[in-house]
Amino acid sequence: MLVAVCQIELYLPGSSSLKEKRLVLQSLKTRIRQKFNVSVAEVDGADKWQTAVLGLSMVANERKLLDQAFSKVISLIESDGRSHVIGHTFEIY
């Protein structure tokens, strides 16, 4: 059994309030959960309007599945257009 953890730093340029930021993040988190069956939560930057850090985790029996899933998650976020990926980290245990 392998457990993968990914941390994704986001910049939300169109967000001018915490309410707008929450709407964008809730939409992204729902899409990520439904499409990739991963756990996702905002883990840092909750008090800032235009930045956020998402934490994601997934369990699988092959590293290849984990690599592919998180690559697709990052692609989904980048293609959304409401946020930009500043950076990310990925670890497997």
N, C-alpha and C positions, 0 to 999 in steps of 0.2 A: 504494500500500500504506500502510495506517495501522496504527500500533501504539498500543494503549491500555494505560495502567498505572493501577492503582487500589490505594490503600492504605486498609484498613479497620481502625479501632481498635475492639476488642471488650472488653466487661466480662462476665466469667463469674461471676455471684454464687453459684452452687451449687458451685463448685470449691473444695475444701479441701486439695488437694495438686496437685503438678505432674502426677502420674499421672492424676488425674481431668481436669485441664485438657487433657492430651494426648489422652485418649479423646474428649472433646468436639470438639477441633480436628481430629483425624484423621477423625472422622465427617463434620464439615462440609466439610473439604477434599475428601474422596472424593465426596460428593454434588455439590459445586460442579464438580469436574472432569468427572464423568460427565454431568451435566445440561447444562452450558454449554460444555464443551470449552475451558476456560481453564487457564492455568498458575497455580498457587496455592501459596504457602509462607508459613510463619510467619517474619516478618522482624524482629520486635522483641518484647521482653517475654518471652523464653523462660525467664527465671529467676523470673518472678512468677506466683503462683497464679491470680489472678483477672483479669489483663489480658493481652491479646495483640494483635499487629498482624499482619494478613494482607496480603501483597502479591500482587496478581493482574495478569496480563497476557494480552492477546489481540491477534491480528492479523486484520484484515478489510480489505475494499476500500471499505466505506461507514461513515461516522461513525454513521449511524442504527443499524446493527447493533451497534456497540460500546456506544452509549448504552443500548440496550434490554437487552443482555446484562448489563451491570453493574448496571442498575436491578433486574433480576430476581434477580441474585446477592444484592444487599442485601435485597431482599424475602424471599428464601429464608432468609437468616441471621436476620432479624427474626422470621419466623414459626416458627423452630425452637424458641424458648422457652428454650434453655439458655444463650443469650448475648444481650447487648444491644449494638447498634451505638452507640458513643460519637461517632464521627465518621468521615468518609472524604474522601479526595481522589481526583480523577480527572483524568488528563492524556492527551492524544492527541498523538502525534508523527507 
